[in-house]
Amino acid sequence: MERYACDLLRNFSIIAHIDHGKSTLADRLLELTGTIQKKQTGKNEQVLDKLKVERERGITVKAQTASMTYRFGDKDYMLNLIDTPGHVDFAWEVSRSLAACQGALLLVDASQGVQAQTISVFHNAKERGLTIIPVLNKIDLPAAQPERIAAQMQHTFGINPDDIIKISAKTGIGVEGILEAIVNRIPPPIGSNTAPLKAFLFDSMYDRYRGVISLINVQEGILRKGDKIASYHTRKKYEVTELGIMHPEEVPTDSLRAGQVGYIACNMKESSEAHIGDTIYRVGAPVDPLPGFQPAKAMVFAGVFPVDSSDFPKLEESIKRLTLTDRSVTVQRESSSALGQGCRLGFLGTLHMDVFRQRLEDEYDANIIITAPTVPYKVIYRDREVFVSNPTEFPETTDTASRVKEIQEPIVKASIIVPEEYFGDMMELCFSHRGEDLDHRYLDSGTSSSSRIILTCTLPLSEIVTNFFDQLKSRSSGFASFDYEDAGYKASDLAKMSFLLNSKPVDALAIIVHRSAQDKIAREWVKKLHKVIPRQMFEVPIQAAIGRKVLARETLSALRADVTAGLYGGHYERKMKHLENQKEGKRKMKKMGSVDLPQEAFFDILSNKK
Ligand SMILES: Nc1nc2c(ncn2[C@@H]2O[C@H](COP(=O)(O)OP(=O)(O)OP(=O)(O)O)[C@@H](O)[C@H]2O)c(=O)[nH]1
């Protein structure tokens, strides 16, 4: 590693909208530099995407990092690619990865043009002062319009079209030019090998045998095996047992020097000890910390229960193990009278929740029920503020007047990019989800027949955690792209809606609704419950209520065993008596009886929410 002083290092990321070809380009760069062998199989399976769910969905969930060496002129350079995930839920991971870079490749699909996340990642990189290398990808596609999209990038970002590198990551055309641009345009990191050690911890993973493996960017000084280091955040001390670079698998080295990026193992037992954004220094030589990070905030919460309640210990164990690899998930125990023991999990967004659920099912064979997602509401009492992310803890309407001053909900600033012809549909979609402050502008300079529009508005987060994405995609024939950022809290007229079976509320079904939509939601849910709840021996009213007020009702008719079967002819009185007895029996059952609601019914209700 001594050969690679700062001026021979380049630390960069690839940033792009989902599917614009980041992983494909990363593979090509690794192949061109001889870091990995060119694949013979012809299968499109990316090296850096490691999780099964990522491959199935074609998205990157966890950032992966790789170092490669590249000879340019008469010098050998080490290029460190810090991969970033490509979805709005993981914006936080993007930002922390960028903090370890001096430059970024801004990748845009030449057939799709600038999309919602292209804009957010561009601004993110710009704010961090990174050098941006604009790249147009997929120029091999017949639908590619490189000239037009280049003009769009100029109009949207002020990028000089002459600076744009045009490539096909798939066929490899133009990719060599990227390696040259990385060396020529991205500034090397600045740092001194003789200064006291200062390293930035930007990612971590968990290894069953070695404990936590941290990815770090050494900014000053030299780190060697056996060194005693300390975490600025926890003040805990460790001894470095192994260190090296990601190539793309771990390759041990004797040291990591100023400017370099690599991994360390130091007997950290708990993943919570590896605090993202932490500053690592040498024991006895404290340094000023690097600007840290706020931890990622969970914004979508849901209860997770086993279908078979005796499976709870296994489920909890699986969740524990999975959260070791995904630290942004928060976990709390929860118990429900309807579903038994479970966990309440917090996620960064809905995709994050889906990914976690799928991993739980794939990797741990878990049969689970997930309750309807909720966002963290802020309940302001006369004397305190509380965040409530579980409907069962939401204040009753009777409380609202007396003790609760105000209820607030999280809102986001949303941007939607669509071809002009879908503009009306998108406006409607936003309005029907309580969108406000709608604004729009054209993405292309001048208006042409195929102009695209960027629509911005504020939306309550709760409106986009259910089926917003699906509607966005279906109402724009798949052309709309969407991104959002946190925009604080806002007072809102919200209430807890309970669902009652046979006059008893079922805790796991409670949801928080906006008053303006309460009647519609009440009717829809009651209908749905009516469809999936099996008929009982007695009649069961299904009701939706806010406080004591019932807003909708359906009645599940009784399963009627034919007690008069076999009583042929005459005997009218006997028949009546049988029917009377049956009625009496049912009345009794109804009084005492609770509704037999199998977990499968919950699964049906909750798996196709709203
Ligand atoms: N024709 C063509 N297809 C490409 C090119 N680059 C990538 N693709 C295809 O585009 C799709 C998305 O590419 P990925 O590399 O997975 O995109 P990504 O940006 O990594 O996606 P996320 O990881 O989900 O953010 C894949 O089907 C690729 O095969 C290209 O240059 N030309």
The ligand as an SDF file (V2000), in Angstrom:
LIG
                    3D

 32 34  0  0  0  0  0  0  0  0999 V2000
  -28.9070   -1.8710  -23.4870 N   0  0  0  0  0  0  0  0  0  0  0  0
  -28.2470   -1.5670  -22.3880 C   0  0  0  0  0  0  0  0  0  0  0  0
  -28.6990   -2.0100  -21.2000 N   0  0  0  0  0  0  0  0  0  0  0  0
  -28.0080   -1.6970  -20.0930 C   0  0  0  0  0  0  0  0  0  0  0  0
  -26.8420   -0.9110  -20.1380 C   0  0  0  0  0  0  0  0  0  0  0  0
  -26.3840   -0.7530  -18.8810 N   0  0  0  0  0  0  0  0  0  0  0  0
  -27.2440   -1.4180  -18.0770 C   0  0  0  0  0  0  0  0  0  0  0  0
  -28.2260   -1.9850  -18.7990 N   0  0  0  0  0  0  0  0  0  0  0  0
  -29.3550   -2.7830  -18.3110 C   0  0  0  0  0  0  0  0  0  0  0  0
  -30.1710   -1.9600  -17.5020 O   0  0  0  0  0  0  0  0  0  0  0  0
  -30.7050   -2.6980  -16.4000 C   0  0  0  0  0  0  0  0  0  0  0  0
  -30.3510   -2.0240  -15.0920 C   0  0  0  0  0  0  0  0  0  0  0  0
  -28.9580   -2.0520  -14.9220 O   0  0  0  0  0  0  0  0  0  0  0  0
  -28.2900   -2.1230  -13.4730 P   0  0  0  0  0  0  0  0  0  0  0  0
  -26.8360   -2.0620  -13.6860 O   0  0  0  0  0  0  0  0  0  0  0  0
  -28.8380   -3.2300  -12.6810 O   0  0  0  0  0  0  0  0  0  0  0  0
  -28.8480   -0.7700  -12.9080 O   0  0  0  0  0  0  0  0  0  0  0  0
  -28.5580   -0.1110  -11.5020 P   0  0  0  0  0  0  0  0  0  0  0  0
  -28.5040    1.3380  -11.7320 O   0  0  0  0  0  0  0  0  0  0  0  0
  -27.4180   -0.7760  -10.8440 O   0  0  0  0  0  0  0  0  0  0  0  0
  -29.8590   -0.4480  -10.7440 O   0  0  0  0  0  0  0  0  0  0  0  0
  -30.0320   -0.3690   -9.1730 P   0  0  0  0  0  0  0  0  0  0  0  0
  -28.9590   -1.2090   -8.5840 O   0  0  0  0  0  0  0  0  0  0  0  0
  -31.3680   -0.9680   -9.0140 O   0  0  0  0  0  0  0  0  0  0  0  0
  -29.9390    1.0510   -8.8190 O   0  0  0  0  0  0  0  0  0  0  0  0
  -30.1210   -4.1010  -16.5310 C   0  0  0  0  0  0  0  0  0  0  0  0
  -31.0750   -4.9040  -17.1590 O   0  0  0  0  0  0  0  0  0  0  0  0
  -28.9040   -3.9070  -17.4120 C   0  0  0  0  0  0  0  0  0  0  0  0
  -28.6030   -5.0540  -18.1690 O   0  0  0  0  0  0  0  0  0  0  0  0
  -26.3850   -0.4540  -21.4220 C   0  0  0  0  0  0  0  0  0  0  0  0
  -25.3920    0.2320  -21.5760 O   0  0  0  0  0  0  0  0  0  0  0  0
  -27.1470   -0.8160  -22.4970 N   0  0  0  0  0  0  0  0  0  0  0  0
  1  2  1  0
  2  3  2  0
  2 32  1  0
  3  4  1  0
  4  5  2  0
  4  8  1  0
  5  6  1  0
  5 30  1  0
  6  7  2  0
  7  8  1  0
  8  9  1  0
  9 10  1  0
  9 28  1  0
 10 11  1  0
 11 12  1  0
 11 26  1  0
 12 13  1  0
 13 14  1  0
 14 15  2  0
 14 16  1  0
 14 17  1  0
 17 18  1  0
 18 19  2  0
 18 20  1  0
 18 21  1  0
 21 22  1  0
 22 23  2  0
 22 24  1  0
 22 25  1  0
 26 27  1  0
 26 28  1  0
 28 29  1  0
 30 31  2  0
 30 32  1  0
M  END
$$$$
